């Protein structure tokens, strides 16, 4: 059973995407983006919720159904038990996917050199990756932006 849980965790975590400032999606590559400079006023740690794509539920349901059928003797009650174990596996798989894809993030309030003040939330590797007073670059196009350190 432990091997099944590990396999499900690997399957679900492989579906995760990064919201870090260092990772670009395939669609963002080779796209022109604006760059603005500024400073960080405030930093607050946040949790970026995990995904619920359905992959975890599907994997958990399949694993649960397989596990449930292994104890089935073919009777009506056994088949109902297999369905219930499969449903429980789907719920557990969904929660596992969400937990495995959660990320540590920072909410940063920025004052740009233009005087504009805004807030950006992004995934970070470390809570001390960005600090108040730090000079930054805000890179983006439209609604999607990222914060990266700037040279002073």
N, C-alpha and C positions, 0 to 999 in steps of 0.2 A: 504494500500500500504506500509506503514512503517513496518508493521509486516512481509510482504513478503521480504523486504530488510534485515531486521534483521535475518530472517531465512536463506536467501542466504548467509549472512556474516558468520553466525555460521557454515553452511555447508562447505564453502570455507576455513575458518580458521582451521577447523578440519583436513584438508588435508595438512597443513603446517608441515614442519619438521624443527628441530633446527640445526643450524650450530655452536652452542656454544661449547666451550671446555669441558663442563660438560655433554654433551649428546652423548651417543654411539648408533650407529645403532645396530639392532639385529645381523647383519652380523659381526660387530666388536667385539662382546662379545666373550670371550674365545679365542681370536686370540693373538698370540705372536706379540708384537710390540717393536720397538727399543726405547730407551730413551737416549736423549742427553741433556746436561746441557749447559747453556749459560746466556747471558744478553741481555736485550732489548736496542738497540741503538736509535731507532726512533719509534714513534707511530703517526699514522694519522687516524682520524675518516673517515669511508667510509660507504656507504649504500650498502647493499647486496640486489640485485634486487629480486623482488618477482617472484613466479612461475606462469606459464601460462599452467597448466596441462590440461585445457579444462573443468574441473569441474565447474569453475565459468561461462564459456560460456554456458555450458549445463544447469546449474541451471537457469541462467538469461534468456536464450532462452525459457525454459519451463515456467517460471513464466510470461515472456512477452507474450507468446502465450496464456496462460490461461487468463491473464488480457485482452488481445486483443479480445479473443473470447467472453468475457463477455459483450462487447459493440457491438458485431456483430449482425446484423439482418438477416444474411444469404445471403445477396446480394453479388454479385461479388466484389464490391468495399469494402464491409465490410470484406470479406475473405482476400483480398489484404492488407487491413489495419491490420488485425490480424497477417499476415505474417511479415509485416514491424515492428509491435510492438515486435514480437518475435525476429526478427533480432536485433533490437535495444537493447532488453533485453540481448541478447547474448554478444553484444559488452560491455554493461555496466557490465555484470557479469564477463567477462574476465578482465576488468580494475579493478573491485572490488577485484577479487582474487589476482591480481598482487599487489595492494596497501596493502591488508591485510597480505600478506606474505613477504613484505619487512622487512629487519632487519637492526638494527644498528650494525656496525662492526668496527673492528680496523685492519689496515694494520700495522704490526709490522716488523721492520727490526731487525734481531737477529744476534749476533755474538756468535757462539757456542764455547765451550772450545777448540774444535779441530781447531779453526781458521776459520772455514767455515762461510760465511755470507749468509743469506737467508732472504726471506720475506714470512710471513704467514698472511693470512686474515682470521679472524674468527668472528663470532657473539659474542657480549658482552651484558651484562645486563646494564653496566654503562661505560661511556667513560673513567672514571678514574680507571677501573679495572686493567689495565696494564700501567706502566709508564717507561720512559727511566731510565736505570740503574738497573731495577728490575731483580733479579735472576729468571730464568725460567727453566722449563723442556719442551723439545720438544718431544712429544710422537707420534709415527707413524709407518706406514709400507707402503712402496711404495710411491704413490703420495699423500696420505691423512695423514696429521699431525695435531696436536693440541698443543696449548701452554697452560701450566698450571703453576701457581706460584710454585717456589721451595723454600725449607727451606734454609736460608743462612748458 
